[in-house]
Amino acid sequence: MNKILFGLLTLVLLSCSKYKQNSKYLVGAWQVDVVRIEDGEGFLFYDSLANGNFTFDGSTIDGNSSYSYSYFGQYNVSDSVLFTQNWCELDQNGDVLRIARPTDTLEAKIIMLTKKELTFEYYDYLQFRLKRFSCVRK
C-alpha cells in the first residue's frame, strides 16, 4: 500500500514540476526554424526556410510564420499562421498549450521545450493538416 501511495505522490510531484518548468521556459521570443506539415493522407512536407516568430508572455501568444512546400513537384503550397495577442494557457500537465482564436481554440501539443528550443504541433481542422513548428530562442 505504501509503495502505491509513494508512486502516486511521485507522479503528482513530477507533473507539477513539468507544468512549472514549461511555464517558465515558454515565456519569451521564439524564431521559427522548421515547419513540418502532415496532410490528411499522411504525407509529410518540410520547409526548412520558414520564417517568422512567436512571443509568449505567460497568458498571450503573438506572432506569425510563413512557409511553403512543394506538393510532389506538381505545385507549390504557401501558407501562414497568425496569432495577434491571442490568449493562451498550458494545461495542468504542462504538455498542451491551448490557444484561443476568434473562431476556435487550438490545442497545441508541446513536443519539446527546453531553454533554447521549442517544438509544438496542432491539427488544423479547416485545412486537414497537422502543423508542427520547431523554434529556437531569439
C-alpha positions as MATLAB code, in Angstrom:
seq = 'MNKILFGLLTLVLLSCSKYKQNSKYLVGAWQVDVVRIEDGEGFLFYDSLANGNFTFDGSTIDGNSSYSYSYFGQYNVSDSVLFTQNWCELDQNGDVLRIARPTDTLEAKIIMLTKKELTFEYYDYLQFRLKRFSCVRK';
ca = [
       0.000    0.000    0.000;
       2.808    2.405    0.877;
       4.503    1.721   -2.466;
       1.334    2.674   -4.326;
       0.926    5.912   -2.353;
       4.595    6.763   -2.869;
       4.221    6.125   -6.626;
       1.145    8.343   -6.851;
       2.816   11.108   -4.850;
       5.900   10.947   -7.083;
       3.710   11.146  -10.199;
       1.869   14.201   -8.862;
       5.122   15.965   -7.944;
       6.646   15.270  -11.351;
       3.513   16.578  -13.090;
       3.596   19.800  -11.072;
       7.255   20.373  -11.765;
       6.754   19.829  -15.509;
       3.996   22.460  -15.529;
       6.175   24.966  -13.640;
       9.212   24.254  -15.793;
       7.280   24.577  -19.069;
       5.565   27.758  -17.854;
       8.953   29.282  -17.144;
      10.656   28.089  -20.360;
       7.793   29.082  -22.671;
       7.888   32.800  -21.876;
       9.942   34.784  -24.380;
      10.563   35.233  -28.089;
      10.962   32.243  -30.413;
      12.140   32.244  -34.027;
      10.613   29.636  -36.354;
      13.302   27.329  -37.691;
      11.479   24.445  -39.438;
       7.826   23.783  -40.265;
       6.567   20.252  -40.838;
       3.181   19.646  -42.425;
       1.365   16.313  -42.474;
      -1.601   16.358  -44.815;
      -4.855   14.442  -44.355;
      -3.477   11.460  -46.294;
      -0.360   11.156  -44.123;
       2.213   12.687  -46.494;
       4.939   14.785  -44.825;
       6.272   18.082  -46.143;
       9.018   20.287  -44.677;
      10.048   23.903  -45.034;
      13.465   24.477  -43.517;
      13.459   28.060  -44.817;
      10.314   29.068  -42.942;
      10.352   32.494  -41.380;
       8.515   34.164  -38.548;
       8.470   34.278  -34.785;
       6.211   33.811  -31.788;
       6.285   35.659  -28.485;
       4.759   34.219  -25.313;
       4.275   36.451  -22.268;
       2.597   33.939  -19.969;
      -1.016   34.488  -20.985;
      -0.877   35.508  -24.670;
       0.844   34.496  -27.873;
       1.740   36.986  -30.569;
       3.470   36.450  -33.893;
       3.286   34.829  -37.293;
       5.037   32.399  -39.576;
       5.047   31.996  -43.353;
       6.108   28.767  -45.002;
       5.845   26.937  -48.307;
       6.484   23.475  -49.669;
       6.310   21.612  -52.951;
       3.455   19.138  -53.339;
       5.263   16.279  -55.127;
       6.742   18.718  -57.628;
       3.299   19.453  -59.097;
       2.674   22.786  -57.425;
       3.861   24.899  -54.506;
       1.767   25.408  -51.407;
       2.217   28.642  -49.454;
       0.613   29.047  -46.065;
       0.933   31.084  -42.901;
      -0.266   31.286  -39.329;
      -1.015   34.483  -37.424;
      -1.565   34.958  -33.708;
      -2.447   38.504  -32.649;
      -2.346   38.754  -28.867;
      -4.341   35.520  -28.601;
      -4.966   34.241  -25.101;
      -3.113   31.004  -24.303;
      -2.523   28.722  -21.336;
      -0.825   25.438  -20.520;
      -2.969   22.552  -19.379;
      -2.460   21.217  -15.855;
       0.150   18.687  -17.037;
       2.146   21.340  -18.875;
       2.220   19.496  -22.197;
      -0.701   21.038  -24.118;
      -0.935   24.717  -24.993;
      -4.469   25.993  -25.543;
      -4.601   28.969  -27.908;
      -7.909   30.832  -28.158;
      -8.646   32.354  -31.548;
     -11.806   34.240  -32.533;
     -13.097   31.198  -34.444;
     -11.846   28.279  -32.335;
      -9.404   27.103  -29.677;
      -6.318   25.240  -30.806;
      -4.834   22.526  -28.652;
      -1.140   22.552  -29.465;
       0.843   19.621  -28.137;
       4.279   20.582  -26.860;
       6.681   18.052  -28.344;
       9.857   19.581  -26.895;
      10.542   22.577  -24.689;
      13.977   23.484  -23.358;
      15.639   26.793  -22.562;
      16.726   27.112  -26.204;
      14.288   25.046  -28.290;
      10.520   24.736  -28.677;
       8.569   22.341  -30.869;
       4.771   22.303  -30.848;
       2.092   20.996  -33.174;
      -1.620   21.346  -33.697;
      -4.174   19.946  -36.106;
      -5.742   22.486  -38.450;
      -9.264   21.132  -38.946;
     -10.059   23.633  -41.698;
      -7.159   22.505  -43.891;
      -6.953   18.898  -42.652;
      -3.269   19.265  -41.821;
      -1.110   18.603  -38.783;
       1.234   21.574  -38.439;
       4.477   21.330  -36.426;
       6.658   24.352  -35.673;
      10.232   23.955  -34.460;
      11.620   27.148  -32.966;
      14.793   28.461  -31.357;
      15.003   31.132  -28.695;
      15.773   34.609  -30.054;
];
